[in-house]
Amino acid sequence: MTEIQKTAYPNKTFAMFNVPSFRHCDNFQNADLKPRQKAHIAACAFLGAIVPVVILNSFKKGRMNDLISSFKNNLPFRDKFKNIWKMFEIENYFQILATTTGGVFGGLLGGLKFAKNKEDKEAKYKESIFEFLNSMTPTTLVALGLKTLEKNGKSKSIPLEAGIILSSVAGGMFIANKASNKINELIFDKNKKKEDKDTRNFKPTDCLVHVDDILNLAVLAKIPYANKLQVDKLLPLIYARTGYEVGNAKKKKSNNKI
């Protein structure tokens, strides 16, 4: 397909008549996905986030046997549901890492299927790197901090745990933003001009995505209310949403006008 080339006004005559300007091919390159395509991306992200957790739980001693036994022995629905529900438990850092990776990767694969051009694919790759680091950096810092407290016999100190949580979330957001931009620059924007580089600046609204960190931290710190409220079961849904955002990422509209 022949690419349409940008044109410029030959002189200032056209400007005198206030001719409306329009974006060069952006309406085609950045057209919204159809509902069916969005549903496909959502399903890929959801399966990507759920399946790793189920697989990891199936290896826990007796868990899969209990599930199979509940159906073989025709136990009441309540017992069957209880054993099924256990397959979605998230109790440690590696399970969080698995569901995060799965959700982001699933959304990426689902979205690449509908990418319209190289630039849209690149946008999805960039977003996957950002979302993964944005999710896992604070969680990793918290896991390391809590492990340090445990080694020093201070794992029961609420003020210290709170300090680690707050500093890890704040520092993790900053590190993730800087690291993702640097990685994307080295991989995708190395040979681009400065004005063509797609740098993602940190925005206050980026803090909203760290609701998942609060749940992660509650799980890692083994806070009592987290178990009672079953908040760990919400994590795959949150990372499925993250994967969905990755799959829907697209090239930013150009500000160039003709």
Helices and strands as residue ranges (DSSP letters): G 14-17, H 26-29, H 35-58, H 63-72, H 77-86, H 93-112, H 118-151, H 158-187, G 194-196, G 204-210, H 211-220, H 224-229, G 231-234, H 235-248
